């Protein structure tokens, strides 16, 4: 008679068995396609307590367990001002899933609560800066974030609809403010729906954003509130009903941008017009990965 698996073992087994095609394989595809993990890396996996960062942590653990190219992991969690219940859920879920957290605190929620213009953008930038600083203090050369394919698609559309620019989210970036460090996104090819399916299969309850803007959205009754990202999520959901491949098409499009069909574009902050090269030549693009 086989013994009953623990919640941790069930979650780990489901990643490489039940959800192998939808989670493990796309995760490995992103790691290989974009060169995200190298032998000898020390990576800070940033764990917010939400579903995305938790599945990222488990996938990185599995990769470390099965790879023949060893690397180190530190699971880094910042408490930006969670209420006691959310802090407790973060720590209990990590313990349940066998994720050894290094937790540190900041006052980011208090600071951004009084900002009227772009508070979510400011919160994200401040969080990232704190995570970089703590990761470097702990000897890490990379931070891994839980942005997934759905985030990539939504960010592209948000820039197009509300930012007047065609701009995507990169799978990895060099840090400008923390020289020598990189940001990687190993869930780049993983769809949010599949993360939700894994969460439901294992009966797990994770944190939401836990800030006042999320609360306002939830109280609005329409699931949108003031969130443009939520608005784009709903638009994509409607488009998928008629074209199930709509997100796949957008994802492939950002990998095959035809610059010679654009009247203007920017590269590393420099603006170009098609007229600059209309009579021949091409911008002197240098090699290398992007920066943030």
Buried (B, 14 or more C-beta within 10 A) or exposed (E): EEEEEEBBEBBBEBBBEBBEEBBBBBBBEBBEEBEBBEEEBBBBBBBBBBBBBBBBBBBBBBBBEEEEEEBEBBBBBBBBBBEEEBBEBBBEBBEBBBBEBBBBEBEBBEBBBEEEEEBBEBBBBBBBBBBBBBBBEEEBBBBBBBBBBBBBBBBBBBBBEEEEEBBBBBBBBBBEEBEEBBBBBBBBBBBBBBBEBBBEEBEBEBBBBBBEBBEEBEEEEEEBBEBBBBBBBBBBEEEEEEEEEBBEEBBEBBEEEEEEEEEEBEEEEEEBEEEEEEEEEEEEEEEEEEBE
